[in-house]
Amino acid sequence: MRGLAAIGSATASSELNRLGIRNAHISGPVSWTPGVSVAGPALTLQFMPKREDLYQVDEYAEPEKQLHRHVLYHTQPGDVVVVDARGNMSSGVFGEMMLSYFAGRGGRGIIVDGCIRDVRRARTLGLGLWIRGVTPNFHSQTDIFPTAVNVPVACGNTVVEPGDIIVADDDGAVVVPIALAPRLVEAASRHAEWEDFARIRLAEGGDLRRYYPLSDEARPEYEQWRATRLDGLARPDRSEEIAS
């Protein structure tokens, strides 16, 4: 997962496009925790439009009937909860207490196509938060209610299946189909490496046409840079040993 987090959502999205997934971006939720990057398996929660004869549970009544709790019971270290809250802006899917529990179980982030509440305290928990907004209302106070846990959901108009890998950072959240994750890591690692080289050359005033994307003319230069870099990584630093 560390490799996917280092890749970032932008590279993940473009490489997934090359692997046949045209648009893996979960559109709508944005980062409320700048600088935080996560990559982890998805736990999913689905909401539906509220119908009072099906769901009359109050905020604290009959807790075990409130399925938004149950998705958190499955938390393993590194997990990311993904919530199809239908883009609703008047229901706070999770608050401070629920998110404290999730963080305590080792959860890494939440993606909500809707809102949370208690955001000031939620931001202190060390989680990554990708949401549409905030509200003081509780999860089923107005128009939606939780209906299913760990089923395929449409979050931000993007299909997310339980166990898919979520890669999220300041650019947004991307869903990586679990079967494509190994190929993505391999392809994105190559991509990130030549981008490192191109970034250096461009910062030195290099020709954009030569270095981005990497041209055939620049490839020998890149390969030499790469070989030198790999040699430096492979050769141990023995300066302390020599000094002693």
Phi, psi and omega in degrees: 000329180300322179296320179291321179297322180291329179297316179087162187290325183294312178294320178301316181296314183290323179288325175297324176300319178292336178270003174107358178261103191296317184215102181262003183286130173276098189279134177121296177294135178233163184290130171251009178228075184307138178090350180271132175237137178224156169213125182189166181292146183273131160258137187242149179222132182246135172250156176228164176301140186288135172230116193298331180287343179265335186210107179240011185294133177276177187305316185248358182280141175043065187307322186286352172275354184266101191292343177294337174289321189292328178297328180286334179298337182274359189300129168243156180306131178095354184289155176234125178272129180243124188239121169275094179257019172063021182069015184291132184254012182235012178232124179271099188304313177230153172237190186304316185295313179298317182288330174297318177298313181300314178297321179296333177274359178097010177299150184253328183192166176229141175240117183233119173279067186166218189235161164239178172230179183057040190295326181301314180284326179301325182290347181268000189271354180083010178270156166273133182239118174239107188219168174277328183177195182228160179204153174279351184285153176276177197298326183239025185292330187240271197246352184228163175211152183284135186237337184203149180238136177055052170236161173302135180231163174249094181261120183059035179065023178234132180289131174232124176258147177306133180094343171302154181265129176261128173245120186219142178203202184297335180281345181130193184243138180234140177259128180253113176306134188302326181292337182266354186301314180297319179294324179296316180300316181296311182293318184289330178295318176297317180299313183297325182292312179290332175294324176302314179298312182298322180299318179297312183294320179294321178294336177273002179096014181295161183287123179303322181294334181274322192253346181214110355291166184298121182276163177299325180294327182272349186298317177301322178297318178297315182297322177294315176302316182295316180298318178297319181294314180296322178296321179293325178288325183283333185273118183291151177278112184250018184298320181292320180297317180294319181297329182277000000 
